[in-house]
Amino acid sequence: MFYVQRGADGRVTGVSVSPQGSTEPPLSGEHPEVLDFLLRNGGDAAAAQALAATDLNLARVIEDLIGLLAETGVIMFTDLPQGAQRKLLLRERLRARLGEINPMVDEDDAIL
């Protein structure tokens, strides 16, 4: 989570991991304003950090896409490489287990 500082025009002028006097609630590393600031001002390391912040969500999108394609018969789950099958099945079991432990977990794996 990141805390942002804004200029008079409302644009993000700074990003930090601690409040630094900001009265705004923290924003995720995936928030468009955080990503934009890091990409404009942070150099290669910040760009890599911004890219990593989107990896988990993209992984979930890909899982959902594979599930949809398999459900509609466009692909067969068994057509996937065995390594991919194992990883997808493991994540499915982990999500199911997380849902059993905490029924307040939504379909995006976020704890409510």
C-alpha positions in Angstrom: 0.0 0.0 0.0 1.2 3.5 -0.8 0.4 6.9 0.5 0.2 9.7 -2.0 0.9 13.4 -1.8 -1.0 15.6 -4.2 -0.3 19.0 -5.6 -2.7 21.9 -5.8 -4.0 20.5 -9.1 -4.8 17.2 -7.5 -2.1 15.3 -9.3 0.1 12.9 -7.4 3.4 14.6 -6.6 4.8 12.0 -4.2 4.4 8.3 -3.2 5.6 6.7 0.0 5.1 3.6 2.1 4.3 5.7 5.2 1.6 8.4 5.6 4.1 11.4 5.5 1.3 13.7 6.6 -1.1 12.4 4.0 -4.7 12.4 5.1 -5.8 10.2 2.2 -6.3 6.5 2.6 -3.5 4.4 1.2 -3.7 3.2 -2.4 -2.6 -0.2 -3.8 0.5 -0.6 -5.9 -1.9 -1.3 -8.8 -3.8 1.9 -8.5 -3.5 3.8 -11.8 -2.3 7.0 -10.1 0.4 5.2 -8.2 1.6 3.3 -11.3 1.6 6.5 -13.4 3.7 8.3 -10.8 6.2 5.5 -10.4 6.6 5.1 -14.1 7.0 8.9 -14.7 9.4 9.5 -11.8 10.9 6.3 -10.4 13.2 5.0 -13.1 13.8 1.3 -13.9 13.5 0.0 -10.4 10.1 1.7 -9.9 8.9 0.4 -13.3 9.9 -3.1 -12.3 8.0 -2.6 -9.0 4.9 -1.3 -10.8 5.0 -4.3 -13.2 5.3 -6.7 -10.3 2.3 -5.1 -8.6 0.1 -6.2 -11.5 1.4 -9.8 -11.7 -0.9 -11.3 -9.2 -4.0 -9.8 -10.7 -2.9 -10.9 -14.2 -2.3 -14.4 -12.9 -5.9 -14.5 -11.7 -7.2 -13.2 -15.0 -5.4 -15.9 -16.8 -6.7 -18.6 -14.5 -10.2 -17.3 -15.0 -9.7 -17.2 -18.8 -8.4 -20.8 -18.9 -11.4 -21.9 -16.8 -13.8 -20.2 -19.1 -12.1 -21.7 -22.2 -12.2 -25.1 -20.7 -15.9 -24.8 -19.6 -17.0 -23.7 -23.0 -15.0 -26.5 -24.7 -12.7 -24.3 -26.6 -9.7 -26.0 -25.0 -9.4 -29.2 -22.9 -7.7 -28.8 -19.5 -5.7 -31.9 -20.3 -4.3 -30.1 -23.4 -2.3 -27.8 -21.1 1.2 -28.9 -20.2 1.3 -31.0 -17.1 3.3 -28.3 -15.2 0.6 -25.8 -15.9 -2.2 -28.2 -14.9 -0.4 -28.8 -11.6 0.0 -25.1 -10.9 -3.6 -24.3 -11.7 -5.0 -27.2 -9.6 -2.8 -26.2 -6.7 -4.0 -22.6 -6.9 -7.6 -23.9 -7.1 -7.1 -26.0 -4.0 -5.5 -23.2 -2.1 -8.3 -20.8 -3.0 -10.9 -23.4 -1.9 -9.0 -23.9 1.4 -8.7 -20.2 2.0 -12.5 -20.0 1.5 -13.1 -22.8 4.0 -10.8 -21.1 6.6 -12.3 -17.6 6.1 -15.8 -17.5 4.6 -15.3 -13.7 4.2 -13.0 -14.2 1.2 -14.6 -13.0 -2.0 -14.2 -14.5 -5.6 -11.1 -12.3 -6.2 -9.4 -13.9 -3.1 -9.7 -10.6 -1.2 -10.5 -10.7 2.5 -13.7 -8.7 3.1 
